[in-house]
Amino acid sequence: MPPSRMTATTPVEGYEERVTRQVPGLADMHRMAGILLAENVPQYGRVLVLGAGGGLELRNFARAYPGWRFDGIDPSADMLALAHTTLGDLQKRVTFHHGYIEDAPEKRFDGASCFLTLHFLPRAARLDTLRALHHRLKPGAPLVVAHHSFPIDTSAGERWLRRNARFHAASGEASNRVMAQIEAMRKSLPALPPEEDEALLQEAGFGDVELFYAAFSFRGWVCRALPVS
């Protein structure tokens, strides 16, 4: 598949429990992201959610902001099916799209989120994805992103990976699974250092880039879509 359409295969069974163990403060990160979006998304706004499979952030946003409606995009049909289950009656406020950012509507959204997704994309594909997100946002609309972002090929990067492994283990993850996950990240995850992640957001047309979340190897930013000159 083309680089812009790379994705990870995510096991559906036990997803919510597993991702909650692996991502420090996941529910609080979603809550903070909703607060940041709500600074600019109107009461009855439309929010684009890239990587919506599983439905966790959709559920949290929908509960907290009953006037919002959503478009959720994900390349995994199984994960979208899980999102339907996770949302229950809230799914009535979501339009789902099976595919990638290129398959999302080109309407101008009031805000967008992308969680635990961009770290699967190499730099060039990540920039293309961010530009496609920018194209679908109204000028000034907020974007919140969060994913693995840590120093690469340095002792500091290795240190953060080990810390992440210890967090997984302390959260109840089996030690053999933890070591396999960390080894896979070390070998194949195209993560970027935080300063390069911020530079990509700016290159894609976003301004006012601010860090709002940092948890071991994870970072999260809020920014806004600048008008096209």
C-alpha positions in Angstrom: 0.0 0.0 0.0 1.2 3.6 -0.5 3.1 5.1 2.5 0.2 7.6 3.1 -2.1 4.6 3.7 0.1 2.6 6.1 -1.6 1.5 9.3 -1.2 -0.9 12.2 -3.3 -4.0 12.7 -5.0 -3.5 16.0 -6.5 -6.5 17.8 -10.1 -5.7 18.6 -10.7 -8.0 21.6 -10.0 -6.3 24.9 -9.0 -3.1 23.1 -10.3 -0.6 25.6 -8.7 -2.4 28.6 -5.4 -2.8 26.8 -5.0 0.8 25.5 -6.0 2.2 28.9 -3.2 0.1 30.5 -0.7 1.2 27.8 -1.4 5.0 27.6 -0.9 6.9 30.8 -3.9 9.0 31.8 -5.8 8.2 28.6 -9.2 9.3 29.9 -7.8 12.5 31.3 -6.0 13.2 28.0 -9.4 12.8 26.2 -11.0 15.1 28.7 -8.3 17.8 28.3 -8.5 17.5 24.5 -12.3 18.1 24.7 -11.7 21.2 26.8 -9.2 22.5 24.3 -11.5 21.8 21.3 -14.4 23.5 23.1 -12.4 26.7 23.3 -13.2 27.2 19.6 -15.7 24.6 18.5 -19.2 26.1 18.7 -22.0 24.5 20.8 -23.4 22.7 17.7 -20.1 22.2 15.9 -18.9 19.4 13.7 -15.7 17.6 14.7 -13.5 15.3 12.5 -11.9 12.3 14.3 -9.1 10.6 12.4 -8.3 7.1 13.8 -11.8 6.8 15.3 -11.7 3.0 15.5 -12.6 1.8 19.0 -14.7 4.9 19.7 -13.1 5.9 23.0 -12.5 9.6 22.3 -15.8 9.8 20.4 -17.6 8.5 23.4 -15.9 10.9 25.7 -16.4 13.9 23.4 -20.1 13.0 22.8 -20.9 12.7 26.4 -19.2 16.0 27.4 -20.5 18.0 24.4 -24.1 16.9 23.6 -24.5 19.5 20.8 -21.5 18.3 18.7 -21.7 16.0 15.8 -18.8 13.9 14.4 -17.3 12.3 11.4 -15.1 9.3 12.4 -12.6 7.8 10.0 -10.6 4.6 10.4 -9.1 2.0 8.0 -10.1 -1.0 10.1 -13.7 -2.3 9.6 -13.4 -4.3 12.8 -12.3 -1.3 14.8 -15.2 0.8 13.4 -17.6 -2.0 14.4 -16.1 -1.8 17.9 -16.7 1.9 17.9 -20.4 1.3 17.2 -20.6 -1.0 20.2 -18.6 1.4 22.4 -20.8 4.4 21.5 -24.2 2.7 21.9 -27.0 5.3 21.4 -24.3 8.0 21.0 -23.5 6.6 17.5 -26.5 8.5 16.2 -24.4 11.6 16.3 -21.5 10.1 14.3 -21.1 9.5 10.6 -18.5 6.8 10.1 -16.1 6.5 7.1 -14.1 3.3 6.4 -10.8 4.5 5.0 -8.1 7.2 5.4 -8.0 10.9 5.6 -8.3 11.1 1.9 -11.7 9.4 2.2 -13.0 12.0 4.7 -15.5 14.6 3.6 -14.0 17.8 2.4 -16.4 20.0 4.3 -14.9 22.6 6.6 -15.0 21.2 10.1 -15.0 23.2 13.3 -12.3 21.1 14.9 -10.4 17.7 14.6 -8.6 15.2 16.7 -6.1 12.4 15.8 -5.0 10.2 18.7 -2.5 7.2 18.7 -2.3 7.3 14.9 0.4 9.5 13.5 3.2 7.6 15.0 2.5 4.8 12.5 3.2 7.1 9.5 6.7 7.9 8.2 7.5 11.6 8.1 6.4 12.3 4.5 3.1 10.4 4.9 2.6 12.2 8.2 3.0 15.6 6.6 0.5 14.6 3.8 -2.0 13.5 6.4 -1.6 16.8 8.4 -2.0 18.8 5.3 -5.2 16.9 4.4 -6.5 17.5 7.9 -5.7 21.2 7.5 -7.6 21.3 4.2 -10.7 20.0 5.9 -10.7 22.6 8.8 -12.1 26.0 8.9 -9.5 28.8 9.4 -8.7 29.0 13.1 -10.2 25.6 13.8 -8.4 23.6 16.5 -6.6 20.3 16.0 -5.5 18.1 18.9 -3.0 15.2 18.3 -1.3 12.8 20.6 1.0 9.9 19.9 4.4 8.4 20.6 7.1 11.2 20.3 10.5 10.8 21.8 14.2 11.2 21.0 15.2 8.8 18.3 18.5 6.8 18.1 19.8 8.2 21.4 20.3 7.0 24.9 17.4 9.3 25.9 15.1 7.6 23.5 16.0 4.1 24.9 15.5 5.4 28.4 11.9 6.5 27.5 11.1 3.2 25.9 12.3 1.4 29.1 10.2 3.7 31.2 7.2 3.0 29.0 7.8 -0.7 29.4 7.8 -0.4 33.2 4.5 1.5 33.0 2.9 -1.3 31.0 4.2 -3.9 33.4 3.0 -1.9 36.5 -0.4 -1.6 34.8 -0.8 -5.4 34.7 0.5 -6.1 31.2 2.2 -9.5 30.9 6.0 -9.1 30.9 6.6 -11.1 27.7 4.0 -9.0 25.9 5.6 -5.8 27.1 9.0 -6.7 25.9 7.7 -7.8 22.5 5.8 -4.4 22.2 8.9 -2.4 23.1 11.1 -4.3 20.8 8.6 -3.8 17.9 8.6 -0.1 18.7 12.4 0.1 18.7 12.7 -1.7 15.4 9.8 -0.4 13.2 7.8 2.4 14.7 8.5 5.6 12.7 8.2 7.9 15.7 9.7 11.4 15.5 11.3 13.5 18.2 9.0 16.2 19.7 10.7 19.1 18.0 10.2 17.5 14.6 6.5 16.7 15.3 6.0 20.4 16.2 7.8 21.5 13.0 5.6 19.2 10.9 2.4 20.7 12.3 3.7 24.1 11.4 4.8 23.0 7.9 1.3 21.6 7.3 -0.2 25.0 8.0 -1.0 25.0 11.7 0.0 27.8 14.2 -0.1 28.4 17.9 1.3 24.9 18.5 1.2 24.1 22.2 2.1 21.0 24.2 -0.8 19.9 26.5 0.1 16.3 27.3 3.3 14.5 28.1 3.4 11.0 29.5 6.6 8.9 29.2 7.0 8.3 25.4 3.7 10.1 24.5 3.2 13.7 23.6 0.1 15.7 22.7 -0.3 19.1 21.1 -3.1 21.6 20.4 -2.8 23.9 17.4 -5.1 25.8 15.0 -5.5 25.9 11.3 -4.0 29.0 9.8 -5.7 30.6 6.8 -4.3 29.8 3.4 -2.5 32.8 2.1 
